[in-house]
Structure formats: structure tokens, C-alpha cells
Amino acid sequence: MSLDLGFYWAMLLRRLSVMMLFVLLFSGFGLVAAFKLPETYSTSARLLFEAPQIPSSMITPAVQAGAAEQLDIIEQRLMTRANLIDIANRFDVFENIRGMAPDRVFSAMRAATDIRRRGGARNGDRATMMTISFEGRSPQIVANVVNEYVTLVLQENSKFRVSRAENTLEFFEQEVKRLDEELNQRNVAIAVFNSENAKALPQDQPYRLGRQSLLQERLERLQRELVVVKKKRDQLELGFDGPVATTLNPYEEELIVGRAELDRLTATYDQNNPRVIRLKDQ
């Protein structure tokens, strides 16, 4: 099947007058509307919001809020009925505004205002871009309104950050006080424990072992001296009751002391104990 271009060209020529009529008609309507409708101007401002630099791990959940949540609160406070009506009256945003009902002024201001956000995250890890736009009947009016919007947003943001910092500071002060009290209580408990268990603490064990060894040596020496004294006493008693006993030489005294020491050690230690074996050899 071939395309008959001549047929379509002839049809276009026959309908050309009607098509031109519609084009001229709609163009005229457009021109009339352009001249009759009031002029509209628009301006916008962009604001970049970053999350506070206080680490989230150091903030109690009661005062923690991300940039997105913060902007939600700021936007709600900005778009209140009282704010919008006050701005409209202050800058004479609409013609014959004194004769408009407050509800109509509020609705018109909301319709002329556009707030958009881009970027950011609910947890506040990324910065958020806020764009505030307004449409009005003159460049000066829209500029004044947007500037007022920006001023209010910055004021609310400053209040929010100051409040957050104050709450965080208060939380830190409470934590420092609590931890200081807990530390004092633990120090007291440690001091009481050390006082009650002074003899069993490991840090004093080397000293106590050395002291025990020294006392053990002194005890052994005193026991040896006691054996000698008892022996001499027995000799003195024999001297008074009977013939005078012969005086022991140093070797005999040492032998007597050694036997007494051996008897004492064998009563305490096993026969294979190094001290028992060494004393037997002597």
C-alpha cells in the first residue's frame, strides 16, 4: 500500500482557512487574557539547614531531633493563621485587603506561598535545602514577604538550636552530678571494704608473706633456744638433787637442738620434705 501525499496535501489546503481561523481566535483570547489579567510576580529564597554538631550519641532522646523534624516544626509555626494575616496586612499584599475577611486573607496567603524541601534525612545526618517562594502583585511586595518569611524561619531556627543546646547542657550537668555521686558512693564502699578486709587484700600479700617468713624464722630460733634452756635447767636441777652433771660441749648442744627441730618438723611435714631431709643430713 503506497502513501498518497497528493491527497493529504489537497485536504490540508481545503481545511487551511478553518485552521487559521482557530489559530487566530485562540491567539486573540490569549492576548486579551494577558492584558486583562493582573500582573503576577514571584520570588524565592533558599535556606540550607545542617544538623547540630553535637554527636547524637551524646544527646538524650528527650532533646534529640533531626533537621527534617526541626524544619517541620518551623514550617508549622511560620504558616500559622496569625503570622500570615499579620504579614499580609503589614505589606498590603492584596488590593482592598482591609475589606477582605480574615479567612480569605489566610487562604490567599497559603495559596500564594510555596515551601519545598530537598535532601536531608529523618535522622538529621544530612543537610536540608528549604526553598520559600511567594507570588504577588508587585516585585516589592513579594520581596518583602519572602524576606519576612526568611527572618521568621531564622529566628525560629535560632530558638530551636538554643533550646536544644540548653537542654543538652542541662542533661550533661545532671549526668555529671549523678556520676559524681555514684563515684563518691563507690569510693566509700571501696574504703569500707579495704578496712574490713585489710588482712586479705592481694596488694599486701608480698609484705605479709615476708613478715610470715621472718616470724617463722624467729619462732624456730626461739624454739631452738628454748630447747637449750630446758636442757640447762634439767642439768641445774640434777646438780641440786644429785651429782653435778657434766657440761655439754657446743656440738652436743647443737645435736640436741637439731633433734628437737627434727621432731618438730616431722610432726608438721612429710618425711620427704626438703627441710626434713636437709636436717637429717646435718
Rosetta constraint file for C-alpha pairs under 8 A:
AtomPair CA 4 CA 8 HARMONIC 6.97 0.50
AtomPair CA 5 CA 9 HARMONIC 6.15 0.50
AtomPair CA 6 CA 10 HARMONIC 6.16 0.50
AtomPair CA 7 CA 11 HARMONIC 6.33 0.50
AtomPair CA 8 CA 12 HARMONIC 6.18 0.50
AtomPair CA 9 CA 13 HARMONIC 6.32 0.50
AtomPair CA 10 CA 14 HARMONIC 6.37 0.50
AtomPair CA 11 CA 15 HARMONIC 6.34 0.50
AtomPair CA 12 CA 16 HARMONIC 5.80 0.50
AtomPair CA 13 CA 17 HARMONIC 7.89 0.50
AtomPair CA 15 CA 19 HARMONIC 6.29 0.50
AtomPair CA 16 CA 20 HARMONIC 6.09 0.50
AtomPair CA 17 CA 21 HARMONIC 6.20 0.50
AtomPair CA 18 CA 22 HARMONIC 6.49 0.50
AtomPair CA 19 CA 23 HARMONIC 6.29 0.50
AtomPair CA 20 CA 24 HARMONIC 6.12 0.50
AtomPair CA 21 CA 25 HARMONIC 6.06 0.50
AtomPair CA 22 CA 26 HARMONIC 6.15 0.50
AtomPair CA 23 CA 27 HARMONIC 6.03 0.50
AtomPair CA 24 CA 28 HARMONIC 6.09 0.50
AtomPair CA 25 CA 29 HARMONIC 6.40 0.50
AtomPair CA 26 CA 30 HARMONIC 6.15 0.50
AtomPair CA 27 CA 31 HARMONIC 6.24 0.50
AtomPair CA 28 CA 32 HARMONIC 6.14 0.50
AtomPair CA 29 CA 33 HARMONIC 6.09 0.50
AtomPair CA 30 CA 34 HARMONIC 6.05 0.50
AtomPair CA 31 CA 35 HARMONIC 6.27 0.50
AtomPair CA 32 CA 36 HARMONIC 5.91 0.50
AtomPair CA 33 CA 37 HARMONIC 5.64 0.50
AtomPair CA 38 CA 137 HARMONIC 7.24 0.50
AtomPair CA 39 CA 137 HARMONIC 5.94 0.50
AtomPair CA 39 CA 138 HARMONIC 7.64 0.50
AtomPair CA 40 CA 135 HARMONIC 6.49 0.50
AtomPair CA 40 CA 136 HARMONIC 5.56 0.50
AtomPair CA 40 CA 137 HARMONIC 4.96 0.50
AtomPair CA 40 CA 138 HARMONIC 6.88 0.50
AtomPair CA 41 CA 135 HARMONIC 5.46 0.50
AtomPair CA 41 CA 136 HARMONIC 5.33 0.50
AtomPair CA 41 CA 137 HARMONIC 5.98 0.50
AtomPair CA 41 CA 138 HARMONIC 5.92 0.50
AtomPair CA 41 CA 139 HARMONIC 5.81 0.50
AtomPair CA 41 CA 142 HARMONIC 7.02 0.50
AtomPair CA 42 CA 133 HARMONIC 6.94 0.50
AtomPair CA 42 CA 134 HARMONIC 5.55 0.50
AtomPair CA 42 CA 135 HARMONIC 4.29 0.50
AtomPair CA 42 CA 136 HARMONIC 6.39 0.50
AtomPair CA 42 CA 139 HARMONIC 7.33 0.50
AtomPair CA 42 CA 142 HARMONIC 6.35 0.50
AtomPair CA 43 CA 133 HARMONIC 5.64 0.50
AtomPair CA 43 CA 134 HARMONIC 5.82 0.50
AtomPair CA 43 CA 135 HARMONIC 6.85 0.50
AtomPair CA 43 CA 139 HARMONIC 7.97 0.50
AtomPair CA 43 CA 142 HARMONIC 6.29 0.50
AtomPair CA 43 CA 143 HARMONIC 6.52 0.50
AtomPair CA 43 CA 146 HARMONIC 7.31 0.50
AtomPair CA 44 CA 131 HARMONIC 6.64 0.50
AtomPair CA 44 CA 132 HARMONIC 5.30 0.50
AtomPair CA 44 CA 133 HARMONIC 4.03 0.50
AtomPair CA 44 CA 134 HARMONIC 6.46 0.50
AtomPair CA 44 CA 146 HARMONIC 6.67 0.50
AtomPair CA 45 CA 131 HARMONIC 5.64 0.50
AtomPair CA 45 CA 132 HARMONIC 5.29 0.50
AtomPair CA 45 CA 133 HARMONIC 6.56 0.50
AtomPair CA 45 CA 146 HARMONIC 6.94 0.50
AtomPair CA 45 CA 150 HARMONIC 7.52 0.50
AtomPair CA 46 CA 129 HARMONIC 6.77 0.50
AtomPair CA 46 CA 130 HARMONIC 5.60 0.50
AtomPair CA 46 CA 131 HARMONIC 4.44 0.50
AtomPair CA 46 CA 132 HARMONIC 6.46 0.50
AtomPair CA 47 CA 129 HARMONIC 5.74 0.50
AtomPair CA 47 CA 130 HARMONIC 5.07 0.50
AtomPair CA 47 CA 131 HARMONIC 6.39 0.50
AtomPair CA 48 CA 127 HARMONIC 6.77 0.50
AtomPair CA 48 CA 128 HARMONIC 5.79 0.50
AtomPair CA 48 CA 129 HARMONIC 4.64 0.50
AtomPair CA 48 CA 130 HARMONIC 6.33 0.50
AtomPair CA 49 CA 67 HARMONIC 6.84 0.50
AtomPair CA 49 CA 127 HARMONIC 5.50 0.50
AtomPair CA 49 CA 128 HARMONIC 5.13 0.50
AtomPair CA 49 CA 129 HARMONIC 6.33 0.50
AtomPair CA 49 CA 130 HARMONIC 7.65 0.50
AtomPair CA 50 CA 67 HARMONIC 6.51 0.50
AtomPair CA 50 CA 124 HARMONIC 7.83 0.50
AtomPair CA 50 CA 126 HARMONIC 6.84 0.50
AtomPair CA 50 CA 127 HARMONIC 4.42 0.50
AtomPair CA 50 CA 128 HARMONIC 6.50 0.50
AtomPair CA 51 CA 66 HARMONIC 6.38 0.50
AtomPair CA 51 CA 67 HARMONIC 5.23 0.50
AtomPair CA 51 CA 124 HARMONIC 5.58 0.50
AtomPair CA 51 CA 125 HARMONIC 6.71 0.50
AtomPair CA 51 CA 126 HARMONIC 7.13 0.50
AtomPair CA 51 CA 127 HARMONIC 6.58 0.50
AtomPair CA 52 CA 161 HARMONIC 7.50 0.50
AtomPair CA 54 CA 58 HARMONIC 7.17 0.50
AtomPair CA 54 CA 59 HARMONIC 7.49 0.50
AtomPair CA 55 CA 59 HARMONIC 6.90 0.50
AtomPair CA 56 CA 64 HARMONIC 7.21 0.50
AtomPair CA 59 CA 63 HARMONIC 6.76 0.50
AtomPair CA 59 CA 64 HARMONIC 6.12 0.50
AtomPair CA 59 CA 168 HARMONIC 6.30 0.50
AtomPair CA 60 CA 64 HARMONIC 6.27 0.50
AtomPair CA 60 CA 168 HARMONIC 7.42 0.50
AtomPair CA 60 CA 171 HARMONIC 7.31 0.50
AtomPair CA 63 CA 164 HARMONIC 6.17 0.50
AtomPair CA 63 CA 167 HARMONIC 6.39 0.50
AtomPair CA 63 CA 168 HARMONIC 6.78 0.50
AtomPair CA 64 CA 164 HARMONIC 7.77 0.50
AtomPair CA 65 CA 69 HARMONIC 6.19 0.50
AtomPair CA 65 CA 70 HARMONIC 6.54 0.50
AtomPair CA 65 CA 123 HARMONIC 7.53 0.50
AtomPair CA 65 CA 124 HARMONIC 7.39 0.50
AtomPair CA 66 CA 70 HARMONIC 6.13 0.50
AtomPair CA 66 CA 121 HARMONIC 7.68 0.50
AtomPair CA 66 CA 122 HARMONIC 6.02 0.50
AtomPair CA 66 CA 123 HARMONIC 5.07 0.50
AtomPair CA 66 CA 124 HARMONIC 3.85 0.50
AtomPair CA 66 CA 125 HARMONIC 7.51 0.50
AtomPair CA 67 CA 71 HARMONIC 6.14 0.50
AtomPair CA 67 CA 120 HARMONIC 7.14 0.50
AtomPair CA 67 CA 121 HARMONIC 7.48 0.50
AtomPair CA 67 CA 122 HARMONIC 7.25 0.50
AtomPair CA 67 CA 123 HARMONIC 7.55 0.50
AtomPair CA 67 CA 124 HARMONIC 4.74 0.50
AtomPair CA 67 CA 126 HARMONIC 7.98 0.50
AtomPair CA 67 CA 127 HARMONIC 7.26 0.50
AtomPair CA 67 CA 128 HARMONIC 6.94 0.50
AtomPair CA 68 CA 72 HARMONIC 6.27 0.50
AtomPair CA 68 CA 120 HARMONIC 6.54 0.50
AtomPair CA 68 CA 121 HARMONIC 6.34 0.50
AtomPair CA 68 CA 122 HARMONIC 5.56 0.50
AtomPair CA 68 CA 123 HARMONIC 7.74 0.50
AtomPair CA 68 CA 124 HARMONIC 6.42 0.50
AtomPair CA 68 CA 128 HARMONIC 7.17 0.50
AtomPair CA 69 CA 73 HARMONIC 6.46 0.50
AtomPair CA 69 CA 122 HARMONIC 6.85 0.50
AtomPair CA 70 CA 74 HARMONIC 6.32 0.50
AtomPair CA 70 CA 157 HARMONIC 7.85 0.50
AtomPair CA 70 CA 160 HARMONIC 7.68 0.50
AtomPair CA 71 CA 75 HARMONIC 5.91 0.50
AtomPair CA 72 CA 76 HARMONIC 6.24 0.50
AtomPair CA 73 CA 77 HARMONIC 6.34 0.50
AtomPair CA 74 CA 78 HARMONIC 6.10 0.50
AtomPair CA 74 CA 153 HARMONIC 6.41 0.50
AtomPair CA 74 CA 156 HARMONIC 6.16 0.50
AtomPair CA 74 CA 157 HARMONIC 6.98 0.50
AtomPair CA 75 CA 79 HARMONIC 6.13 0.50
AtomPair CA 75 CA 153 HARMONIC 7.69 0.50
AtomPair CA 76 CA 80 HARMONIC 6.47 0.50
AtomPair CA 78 CA 83 HARMONIC 6.57 0.50
AtomPair CA 78 CA 84 HARMONIC 7.88 0.50
AtomPair CA 78 CA 149 HARMONIC 7.33 0.50
AtomPair CA 78 CA 152 HARMONIC 6.84 0.50
AtomPair CA 78 CA 153 HARMONIC 6.92 0.50
AtomPair CA 79 CA 83 HARMONIC 6.58 0.50
AtomPair CA 79 CA 84 HARMONIC 6.37 0.50
AtomPair CA 79 CA 110 HARMONIC 7.54 0.50
AtomPair CA 80 CA 84 HARMONIC 6.40 0.50
AtomPair CA 81 CA 85 HARMONIC 6.17 0.50
AtomPair CA 81 CA 106 HARMONIC 6.18 0.50
AtomPair CA 82 CA 86 HARMONIC 6.04 0.50
AtomPair CA 83 CA 87 HARMONIC 6.15 0.50
AtomPair CA 84 CA 88 HARMONIC 6.12 0.50
AtomPair CA 84 CA 106 HARMONIC 6.14 0.50
AtomPair CA 84 CA 109 HARMONIC 6.35 0.50
AtomPair CA 84 CA 110 HARMONIC 7.76 0.50
AtomPair CA 85 CA 89 HARMONIC 6.20 0.50
AtomPair CA 85 CA 102 HARMONIC 6.96 0.50
AtomPair CA 85 CA 105 HARMONIC 6.36 0.50
AtomPair CA 85 CA 106 HARMONIC 5.82 0.50
AtomPair CA 85 CA 109 HARMONIC 7.78 0.50
AtomPair CA 86 CA 90 HARMONIC 6.02 0.50
AtomPair CA 87 CA 91 HARMONIC 6.18 0.50
AtomPair CA 87 CA 145 HARMONIC 6.95 0.50
AtomPair CA 87 CA 148 HARMONIC 7.76 0.50
AtomPair CA 88 CA 92 HARMONIC 5.65 0.50
AtomPair CA 88 CA 93 HARMONIC 5.03 0.50
AtomPair CA 88 CA 94 HARMONIC 7.29 0.50
AtomPair CA 88 CA 105 HARMONIC 7.36 0.50
AtomPair CA 88 CA 109 HARMONIC 7.32 0.50
AtomPair CA 89 CA 93 HARMONIC 6.86 0.50
AtomPair CA 89 CA 97 HARMONIC 7.17 0.50
AtomPair CA 89 CA 98 HARMONIC 7.92 0.50
AtomPair CA 91 CA 141 HARMONIC 6.43 0.50
AtomPair CA 91 CA 144 HARMONIC 7.15 0.50
AtomPair CA 91 CA 145 HARMONIC 7.30 0.50
AtomPair CA 92 CA 97 HARMONIC 6.76 0.50
AtomPair CA 92 CA 141 HARMONIC 7.66 0.50
AtomPair CA 93 CA 97 HARMONIC 7.44 0.50
AtomPair CA 93 CA 136 HARMONIC 6.84 0.50
AtomPair CA 93 CA 137 HARMONIC 7.49 0.50
AtomPair CA 93 CA 141 HARMONIC 6.22 0.50
AtomPair CA 94 CA 136 HARMONIC 7.83 0.50
AtomPair CA 94 CA 137 HARMONIC 7.49 0.50
AtomPair CA 96 CA 100 HARMONIC 6.92 0.50
AtomPair CA 97 CA 105 HARMONIC 7.61 0.50
AtomPair CA 100 CA 104 HARMONIC 6.48 0.50
AtomPair CA 100 CA 105 HARMONIC 6.50 0.50
AtomPair CA 101 CA 105 HARMONIC 6.36 0.50
AtomPair CA 102 CA 106 HARMONIC 6.10 0.50
AtomPair CA 103 CA 107 HARMONIC 6.17 0.50
AtomPair CA 104 CA 108 HARMONIC 6.02 0.50
AtomPair CA 105 CA 109 HARMONIC 6.10 0.50
AtomPair CA 106 CA 110 HARMONIC 6.29 0.50
AtomPair CA 107 CA 111 HARMONIC 6.17 0.50
AtomPair CA 108 CA 112 HARMONIC 6.15 0.50
AtomPair CA 109 CA 113 HARMONIC 6.11 0.50
AtomPair CA 110 CA 114 HARMONIC 7.74 0.50
AtomPair CA 112 CA 134 HARMONIC 5.47 0.50
AtomPair CA 112 CA 135 HARMONIC 5.21 0.50
AtomPair CA 112 CA 136 HARMONIC 7.25 0.50
AtomPair CA 113 CA 132 HARMONIC 7.38 0.50
AtomPair CA 113 CA 133 HARMONIC 5.81 0.50
AtomPair CA 113 CA 134 HARMONIC 4.65 0.50
AtomPair CA 113 CA 135 HARMONIC 6.87 0.50
AtomPair CA 114 CA 132 HARMONIC 5.91 0.50
AtomPair CA 114 CA 133 HARMONIC 5.03 0.50
AtomPair CA 114 CA 134 HARMONIC 6.29 0.50
AtomPair CA 115 CA 130 HARMONIC 7.06 0.50
AtomPair CA 115 CA 131 HARMONIC 5.70 0.50
AtomPair CA 115 CA 132 HARMONIC 4.65 0.50
AtomPair CA 115 CA 133 HARMONIC 6.36 0.50
AtomPair CA 116 CA 130 HARMONIC 5.77 0.50
AtomPair CA 116 CA 131 HARMONIC 5.21 0.50
AtomPair CA 116 CA 132 HARMONIC 6.68 0.50
AtomPair CA 117 CA 128 HARMONIC 6.78 0.50
AtomPair CA 117 CA 129 HARMONIC 5.52 0.50
AtomPair CA 117 CA 130 HARMONIC 4.47 0.50
AtomPair CA 117 CA 131 HARMONIC 6.25 0.50
AtomPair CA 118 CA 128 HARMONIC 5.96 0.50
AtomPair CA 118 CA 129 HARMONIC 5.15 0.50
AtomPair CA 118 CA 130 HARMONIC 6.58 0.50
AtomPair CA 119 CA 126 HARMONIC 7.22 0.50
AtomPair CA 119 CA 127 HARMONIC 6.65 0.50
AtomPair CA 119 CA 128 HARMONIC 4.96 0.50
AtomPair CA 119 CA 129 HARMONIC 6.26 0.50
AtomPair CA 120 CA 124 HARMONIC 6.50 0.50
AtomPair CA 120 CA 125 HARMONIC 7.04 0.50
AtomPair CA 120 CA 126 HARMONIC 4.60 0.50
AtomPair CA 120 CA 127 HARMONIC 4.95 0.50
AtomPair CA 120 CA 128 HARMONIC 4.34 0.50
AtomPair CA 120 CA 129 HARMONIC 7.57 0.50
AtomPair CA 121 CA 125 HARMONIC 6.24 0.50
AtomPair CA 121 CA 126 HARMONIC 5.95 0.50
AtomPair CA 121 CA 127 HARMONIC 7.91 0.50
AtomPair CA 121 CA 128 HARMONIC 7.81 0.50
AtomPair CA 132 CA 146 HARMONIC 7.02 0.50
AtomPair CA 132 CA 149 HARMONIC 7.69 0.50
AtomPair CA 132 CA 150 HARMONIC 7.91 0.50
AtomPair CA 133 CA 146 HARMONIC 6.81 0.50
AtomPair CA 134 CA 142 HARMONIC 5.96 0.50
AtomPair CA 134 CA 145 HARMONIC 7.32 0.50
AtomPair CA 134 CA 146 HARMONIC 6.47 0.50
AtomPair CA 135 CA 142 HARMONIC 6.11 0.50
AtomPair CA 136 CA 141 HARMONIC 6.51 0.50
AtomPair CA 136 CA 142 HARMONIC 5.39 0.50
AtomPair CA 137 CA 141 HARMONIC 7.17 0.50
AtomPair CA 137 CA 142 HARMONIC 7.68 0.50
AtomPair CA 138 CA 142 HARMONIC 6.49 0.50
AtomPair CA 139 CA 143 HARMONIC 6.11 0.50
AtomPair CA 140 CA 144 HARMONIC 6.08 0.50
AtomPair CA 141 CA 145 HARMONIC 6.15 0.50
AtomPair CA 142 CA 146 HARMONIC 6.10 0.50
AtomPair CA 143 CA 147 HARMONIC 6.06 0.50
AtomPair CA 144 CA 148 HARMONIC 6.15 0.50
AtomPair CA 145 CA 149 HARMONIC 6.20 0.50
AtomPair CA 146 CA 150 HARMONIC 6.18 0.50
AtomPair CA 147 CA 151 HARMONIC 6.16 0.50
AtomPair CA 148 CA 152 HARMONIC 6.19 0.50
AtomPair CA 149 CA 153 HARMONIC 6.15 0.50
AtomPair CA 150 CA 154 HARMONIC 6.11 0.50
AtomPair CA 151 CA 155 HARMONIC 6.15 0.50
AtomPair CA 152 CA 156 HARMONIC 6.15 0.50
AtomPair CA 153 CA 157 HARMONIC 6.03 0.50
AtomPair CA 154 CA 158 HARMONIC 6.03 0.50
AtomPair CA 155 CA 159 HARMONIC 6.23 0.50
AtomPair CA 156 CA 160 HARMONIC 6.05 0.50
AtomPair CA 157 CA 161 HARMONIC 6.17 0.50
AtomPair CA 158 CA 162 HARMONIC 6.10 0.50
AtomPair CA 159 CA 163 HARMONIC 6.00 0.50
AtomPair CA 160 CA 164 HARMONIC 6.08 0.50
AtomPair CA 161 CA 165 HARMONIC 6.06 0.50
AtomPair CA 162 CA 166 HARMONIC 6.07 0.50
AtomPair CA 163 CA 167 HARMONIC 6.08 0.50
AtomPair CA 164 CA 168 HARMONIC 6.07 0.50
AtomPair CA 165 CA 169 HARMONIC 6.02 0.50
AtomPair CA 166 CA 170 HARMONIC 6.07 0.50
AtomPair CA 167 CA 171 HARMONIC 6.10 0.50
AtomPair CA 168 CA 172 HARMONIC 6.18 0.50
AtomPair CA 169 CA 173 HARMONIC 6.14 0.50
AtomPair CA 170 CA 174 HARMONIC 6.18 0.50
AtomPair CA 171 CA 175 HARMONIC 6.15 0.50
AtomPair CA 172 CA 176 HARMONIC 6.05 0.50
AtomPair CA 173 CA 177 HARMONIC 6.16 0.50
AtomPair CA 174 CA 178 HARMONIC 6.04 0.50
AtomPair CA 175 CA 179 HARMONIC 5.96 0.50
AtomPair CA 176 CA 180 HARMONIC 5.93 0.50
AtomPair CA 177 CA 181 HARMONIC 6.21 0.50
AtomPair CA 178 CA 182 HARMONIC 6.17 0.50
AtomPair CA 179 CA 183 HARMONIC 5.94 0.50
AtomPair CA 180 CA 184 HARMONIC 6.19 0.50
AtomPair CA 181 CA 185 HARMONIC 6.23 0.50
AtomPair CA 182 CA 186 HARMONIC 6.22 0.50
AtomPair CA 183 CA 187 HARMONIC 6.11 0.50
AtomPair CA 184 CA 188 HARMONIC 6.22 0.50
AtomPair CA 185 CA 189 HARMONIC 6.19 0.50
AtomPair CA 186 CA 190 HARMONIC 6.04 0.50
AtomPair CA 187 CA 191 HARMONIC 6.13 0.50
AtomPair CA 188 CA 192 HARMONIC 6.17 0.50
AtomPair CA 189 CA 193 HARMONIC 6.08 0.50
AtomPair CA 190 CA 194 HARMONIC 6.05 0.50
AtomPair CA 191 CA 195 HARMONIC 6.12 0.50
AtomPair CA 192 CA 196 HARMONIC 6.13 0.50
AtomPair CA 193 CA 197 HARMONIC 5.93 0.50
AtomPair CA 193 CA 198 HARMONIC 7.96 0.50
AtomPair CA 194 CA 198 HARMONIC 5.24 0.50
AtomPair CA 194 CA 201 HARMONIC 7.38 0.50
AtomPair CA 197 CA 201 HARMONIC 6.33 0.50
AtomPair CA 199 CA 204 HARMONIC 7.55 0.50
AtomPair CA 200 CA 204 HARMONIC 7.74 0.50
AtomPair CA 200 CA 205 HARMONIC 7.62 0.50
AtomPair CA 201 CA 205 HARMONIC 6.87 0.50
AtomPair CA 204 CA 208 HARMONIC 6.17 0.50
AtomPair CA 205 CA 209 HARMONIC 5.95 0.50
AtomPair CA 206 CA 210 HARMONIC 6.15 0.50
AtomPair CA 207 CA 211 HARMONIC 6.05 0.50
AtomPair CA 208 CA 212 HARMONIC 5.94 0.50
AtomPair CA 209 CA 213 HARMONIC 6.16 0.50
AtomPair CA 210 CA 214 HARMONIC 6.19 0.50
AtomPair CA 211 CA 215 HARMONIC 6.16 0.50
AtomPair CA 212 CA 216 HARMONIC 6.00 0.50
AtomPair CA 213 CA 217 HARMONIC 6.26 0.50
AtomPair CA 214 CA 218 HARMONIC 6.29 0.50
AtomPair CA 215 CA 219 HARMONIC 6.00 0.50
AtomPair CA 216 CA 220 HARMONIC 6.20 0.50
AtomPair CA 217 CA 221 HARMONIC 6.19 0.50
AtomPair CA 218 CA 222 HARMONIC 6.07 0.50
AtomPair CA 219 CA 223 HARMONIC 6.05 0.50
AtomPair CA 220 CA 224 HARMONIC 6.24 0.50
AtomPair CA 220 CA 261 HARMONIC 7.89 0.50
AtomPair CA 221 CA 225 HARMONIC 6.21 0.50
AtomPair CA 222 CA 226 HARMONIC 5.93 0.50
AtomPair CA 223 CA 227 HARMONIC 6.30 0.50
AtomPair CA 223 CA 261 HARMONIC 7.91 0.50
AtomPair CA 224 CA 228 HARMONIC 6.49 0.50
AtomPair CA 224 CA 257 HARMONIC 5.43 0.50
AtomPair CA 224 CA 258 HARMONIC 7.90 0.50
AtomPair CA 224 CA 260 HARMONIC 7.45 0.50
AtomPair CA 224 CA 261 HARMONIC 6.97 0.50
AtomPair CA 225 CA 229 HARMONIC 6.15 0.50
AtomPair CA 225 CA 257 HARMONIC 7.83 0.50
AtomPair CA 226 CA 230 HARMONIC 6.05 0.50
AtomPair CA 227 CA 231 HARMONIC 6.13 0.50
AtomPair CA 227 CA 256 HARMONIC 7.66 0.50
AtomPair CA 227 CA 257 HARMONIC 6.17 0.50
AtomPair CA 227 CA 260 HARMONIC 7.09 0.50
AtomPair CA 228 CA 232 HARMONIC 6.22 0.50
AtomPair CA 228 CA 253 HARMONIC 6.78 0.50
AtomPair CA 228 CA 256 HARMONIC 7.62 0.50
AtomPair CA 228 CA 257 HARMONIC 6.68 0.50
AtomPair CA 229 CA 233 HARMONIC 6.05 0.50
AtomPair CA 230 CA 234 HARMONIC 6.15 0.50
AtomPair CA 231 CA 235 HARMONIC 6.27 0.50
AtomPair CA 232 CA 236 HARMONIC 6.13 0.50
AtomPair CA 233 CA 237 HARMONIC 6.15 0.50
AtomPair CA 234 CA 238 HARMONIC 6.18 0.50
AtomPair CA 235 CA 239 HARMONIC 6.09 0.50
AtomPair CA 235 CA 244 HARMONIC 7.87 0.50
AtomPair CA 235 CA 245 HARMONIC 6.03 0.50
AtomPair CA 236 CA 240 HARMONIC 6.40 0.50
AtomPair CA 236 CA 245 HARMONIC 7.92 0.50
AtomPair CA 237 CA 241 HARMONIC 6.21 0.50
AtomPair CA 238 CA 242 HARMONIC 5.43 0.50
AtomPair CA 238 CA 243 HARMONIC 6.84 0.50
AtomPair CA 238 CA 244 HARMONIC 6.66 0.50
AtomPair CA 238 CA 245 HARMONIC 6.73 0.50
AtomPair CA 239 CA 243 HARMONIC 5.64 0.50
AtomPair CA 239 CA 244 HARMONIC 4.30 0.50
AtomPair CA 239 CA 245 HARMONIC 6.05 0.50
AtomPair CA 240 CA 244 HARMONIC 7.57 0.50
AtomPair CA 248 CA 252 HARMONIC 5.86 0.50
AtomPair CA 248 CA 253 HARMONIC 6.35 0.50
AtomPair CA 249 CA 253 HARMONIC 6.43 0.50
AtomPair CA 250 CA 254 HARMONIC 6.10 0.50
AtomPair CA 251 CA 255 HARMONIC 6.11 0.50
AtomPair CA 252 CA 256 HARMONIC 6.19 0.50
AtomPair CA 253 CA 257 HARMONIC 6.20 0.50
AtomPair CA 254 CA 258 HARMONIC 5.98 0.50
AtomPair CA 255 CA 259 HARMONIC 6.15 0.50
AtomPair CA 256 CA 260 HARMONIC 6.26 0.50
AtomPair CA 257 CA 261 HARMONIC 6.11 0.50
AtomPair CA 258 CA 262 HARMONIC 6.02 0.50
AtomPair CA 258 CA 279 HARMONIC 7.23 0.50
AtomPair CA 259 CA 263 HARMONIC 6.13 0.50
AtomPair CA 260 CA 264 HARMONIC 6.29 0.50
AtomPair CA 261 CA 265 HARMONIC 6.17 0.50
AtomPair CA 262 CA 266 HARMONIC 6.02 0.50
AtomPair CA 262 CA 276 HARMONIC 6.66 0.50
AtomPair CA 262 CA 279 HARMONIC 6.64 0.50
AtomPair CA 262 CA 280 HARMONIC 7.39 0.50
AtomPair CA 263 CA 267 HARMONIC 6.24 0.50
AtomPair CA 264 CA 268 HARMONIC 6.57 0.50
AtomPair CA 265 CA 269 HARMONIC 5.65 0.50
AtomPair CA 265 CA 275 HARMONIC 7.94 0.50
AtomPair CA 265 CA 276 HARMONIC 6.40 0.50
AtomPair CA 266 CA 270 HARMONIC 6.29 0.50
AtomPair CA 266 CA 271 HARMONIC 6.44 0.50
AtomPair CA 266 CA 276 HARMONIC 6.84 0.50
AtomPair CA 269 CA 273 HARMONIC 6.31 0.50
AtomPair CA 269 CA 276 HARMONIC 7.60 0.50
AtomPair CA 270 CA 276 HARMONIC 7.77 0.50
AtomPair CA 271 CA 276 HARMONIC 6.24 0.50
AtomPair CA 271 CA 277 HARMONIC 7.12 0.50
AtomPair CA 272 CA 276 HARMONIC 6.89 0.50
AtomPair CA 272 CA 277 HARMONIC 6.48 0.50
AtomPair CA 273 CA 277 HARMONIC 6.27 0.50
AtomPair CA 274 CA 278 HARMONIC 6.00 0.50
AtomPair CA 275 CA 279 HARMONIC 6.10 0.50
AtomPair CA 276 CA 280 HARMONIC 6.19 0.50
AtomPair CA 277 CA 281 HARMONIC 6.31 0.50
AtomPair CA 278 CA 282 HARMONIC 6.42 0.50
